[in-house]
Structure formats: C-alpha cells, structure tokens
C-alpha cells in the first residue's frame, strides 16, 4: 500500500464480548498529516474521541500516538506541558485528562492506535507504563513506523474484522513502542524476573538454562556437570554459592512449577502430569506435593478450580 493511500486514514473497529475476552483488543487506528494553520483535530471522529484544546479530553481506553514530522505540545496533570517533536511517542491513559495539538506554524504528522483490555491494564498495574511517564523520544523510530503502517494496512484491507490475530499484532506493536520509549531501569518492575537477584556466575546461568529446558528428562547433577565440562563438586559449590540451594532443589522446583501449571490449566490425568512435568513417577510427585504444598496433586487441582470459579462469579 502506497504512502498516499494511508495518509489521513482512520477507522474505529467493532468490539464485542468475544473481543473483550482476548485480554487486549484494538478499538481504532489512524494516520494523518495536519498542515500549518489547519484545524485540529479534524472533524469526523466519533464524539467519544473528539476533543478540543480548551477543555481537553478523558478517554475510557488507551491510545498511543507517534509523531514523525512537525512539532507541538502535550499536556496532562501528571506530566505538565511537554514539547513534542519528530520521533516522540506519547501514551494516553483511561480516566486521565489530557490535551495535545500541533504547532500552528508547522503542523505535524501523527499515527495512533486506540486499544483496551485486561492485559493492557495489567501493564499499568505493574507500573510498566504510568501516566507520569507518558511521553518520550522513541528509539528505533523507523521500525515503529513500519509496524504502525503494517497495522494500518491490515485494518484498511479488512475494516470490519477485529480478530485475535489482529490483537496479537497490536500487542507486539505496543510492546515495541514501550520498549523504545524508556530504558528498562527507568520502569519500576520493567526488568522484573521470577528470581530476586541477577545471576552473576555464567556457569550457574548455563546450569539453570539446562535445568529449565531439560529437567523433564532423566538428567542427574553429574550429567549436567559433564555437559558443562566441570566436575560435579565444582558445579554444586558454585550453584549453591550463587543461589543458596542445591541443583537438585532447583530441579524439583522446576518440576513442581510445571506440574502446578498443568494441574491448574489442563484436564490431563495426574499420572500424565507427573510424566510431562519430569517426575520419575506419580508417587514421587505426590510425595513432593504433600511435602511442599501440604496437599495431594488432586487436592491442589480441586482448590485451584474452585478458586477460579469463585473469581469468575464475582
């Protein structure tokens, strides 16, 4: 699709109950060039999305805008007034008052998406995105523009389709934009991991990779040491010094974690769960659950199902 075909194109997509269950869904997308002294925003958008500088606007969903040419200003109570130039991106948050406009002398070129869903709200809950950090100069801007235009082309070719695959494309674009806007260290929780500390010893990091990739097989500590070309004693010592527990304990934790997910999220039989999770037998998995969770695998599954049903009924 050519440059001119996407210019001044916008579309708001149908959203139904099925789309809402996907966790993230697109509500609108657009691209426009506002020239010097042109009216902004242009007329024709639904009343929900229309806004003017004097009163600002509050949306019930998220929007992200990329500015590729020109300049202007962006303002919220959380950010204050921020000058916007080429290569800038800013995020609009549901329930947060905002306003923005291009400079009347030069105008600007913008691309935008509107989106919502529990997954996107979760990003805000985890402070990966936050209204106080709504605007930044974006890195790798050309790649973001390419991603935007691919999304625009897809919507233009099927304007009445709001699909799971479209939502996946939107999530990918959102992730790329957020990653480009700030360094991970600037985001509280942006570098979060399931481990409390960064793994500093490369030998331990390689061992963890083997455990979490291959512990569903009949591996032993010696087989890990042989594969990493070190003695078993050295491997165990360095592993314990880095993490404070043994390789065997890590293997058991890995298998237990997998078994819990399978019990919660599938209808597989207990014996099959034990095999897939990497336990040598169903009995060994039962003993591990009784020791660590104080319940049997069947009781753990029943409790998880009851909790899910209780949350769904709220």
Phi, psi and omega in degrees: 000133184285166181302315184290332181291332181267349182293138178053039176250134172214156180203139175252128189267153175292140178230126177235185183299325180296317180298321182297327181289346182290340179097331175207131183212150181274135175250336179192160181206147180194169178208137183204153174244120176256118182276174178304135177063011176280152179296139179218135353286159178296151180286160176116346179282151176303153183304327179302325186259349180291148179203161174224157186297323187295324183250348183069201185200154171230128181255156175269008186212182180268151167222149170233132177241138173245132179250118184257341179215157175081198180204167180183202181224154177227142183212133166221168176294329183283325183260341191073195180272126184236132175285136183245136177224184179302136180091004179267150173228145174218151184249133173257133185252145178299135178080000183253121179296141180203164169203154180199156178194154175282157174294130183297337183282332186233337185070193174199169173246129184233152167232144183210154170227145170249138184204167179199181179129159185297329180293322180287325175294328178296325176301321179287320179300323180277000179065023171292323170236150185205141181303333180285346178239046190280342187225136180204158167285130185267141174275160177051047189298323181300322179293322178294318178300318179298317178296318176301312185292328175296319178294316177301316180297320181294316180294319181295326180285334179222072189293343183253015182248123174238098191247167175300319181296324176296319178297322178295321177295321178296315179300319179298317180294317178301315179299317179296321180293313180300317179298326183281340187280323184219160173283145181307325181293342179276348184257116174302119182085357183294334178255020185302145176221164178287347177261141183291327184237151174292141180278114184269332183272116182298330177294319178293319178300317178295323179294316178299320178299317178295318182298310185281349176261330189235004185286358172282355177254175185278061177272148175243169177301320180296320180294324175296315181298317179298319182293329182265003175060042173225167177284156179300320182296315179297316181298314180296318182296313182290325179295314181293323179295326182279319189246345178082010175211172188275167176296320179299319178297322178294320179297317179296318179297321178297312180295321179295318179299316179294319180297319179300315180296319180294322178292323180285320196252355180227170175254018179299147177294159183299319180295319180292322177300316180300317182293312183294323182287343176105004177288143181293339180199163176298322180295320179296322177294320180298317179297318180296316178297316180298324182284319186265322184255350180066018175218163175281165177304320179295318178294323178298315179297315182299319180293320179294319179295318180296321179294317180297317179295321179296320178291325181290333183277350182287000000 
